[in-house]
């Protein structure tokens, strides 16, 4: 068995694609260190510039999935999950997982941390005192079986090839590769042993995919590859030209998720219910996601998950007693009245990072208290008594900078036409 990655790299560089044997060699070498950082960077650049082809994309995904443990479940219901490509105010996972659990599915959700302008699910959960995201596989299995859902970090044994390649892609300027994005997302999700996966592919100013064409290309690559590898997969392309929730920042987004679980409507709730319905369809389950919100069953599942993973049992009943709050809260007033016509949503994400609510580098510490709340949405009118947003900051100086950034991100004018939240629904047979 060859262990030299250079012929594999040269094959891709010369436009001859990536086969299963080459993908396995690269994934194995990434996991055990026999592929050097220089070779991994050259591999990533070759894939970015020449492409791997659909066959190579699927082969790399499978090889990275199989570079570590692949979970197998024996549960009395389907094992389902969703993944978002990242956005501002996106706390769907915290709503969807308990909704699905309340309807008979099991959701072993392996999530990540924020880096760049988008927040991470694990960072939001770690705003809950005592909540443990780093647990053993045995504990993970116990919570999923008992509660129906658990949202945690990946162990070192889940897709180790992806963990190494992910960091190298950032350093080598190859993050944008469609093939590598697909393999990265799906290798971790498929290693969790899923029987159905729904992708939320964001599109717009706050998303990785800025244009509808880019978002659709990614969505179709994900759906086709996941389905080819034995996991029924579906994707929604959704609007990220504005924050999904009215909050951005870890503790503030947790409050938004709790409000959605308590029956407060809005775009966050709407998208959570739509994605939940697609998950249920893939898993062959019937049931009404909105009904388990209205009955409190989904909120009860979330509360049980939080308690099972070390958090306070009464978080949903008394969030103010447990979630941290910023000492400085200031309003962002518009220069003049008007309707919101557009938002530089990525700029809002960067404003949260500048407040200390996100990371510039992987090791940066996060302040869970800070962020933006009461964000106006496109089409809504700002007035003297209705600011664009409220800044939650650690200091007055940080608040001043955030106020300027948020004001610059909002554009006002005549009331625009209503815009859809779901832009496209992509199934495997489309």
Secondary structure, 3 states (H helix, E strand, C coil): CCCCCHHHHHHHHCCCCCCHHHHHHHHHHHHHCCCCHHHHHHHHHHHHHHCCHHHHHHHHHHHHHCCCCCCCCCCCCCEEEEEECCCCCCCHHHHHHHHHHHCCCEEEEEECCCCCCCCCHHHHHCCCCCCCCCCCHHHHHHHHHHHCEEEEECCCCCCHHHHHHHHHHHHHCCCCCHHHHHHHHHHHHHHCCCCEEEEEEEECCCCCECCHHHHHHHHHHHHHHHHHCCCCEEEEEEECCCCCCCCECHHHHHHHHHHHHCCCCCHHHHHHHHHHHHHHHHHCCCCCHHHHHHCCHHHHHHHHHHHHCCCCCCCCCCHHHCCCCCCEEEEECCCCCEEEEEECHHHHHHHHHHHHHCCCCCCCCCCCCCEEECCCCCCCEEECCECCEEEEECCHHHHHHHHHHHHHHEEEECCCCCCCCEEEEECCCC
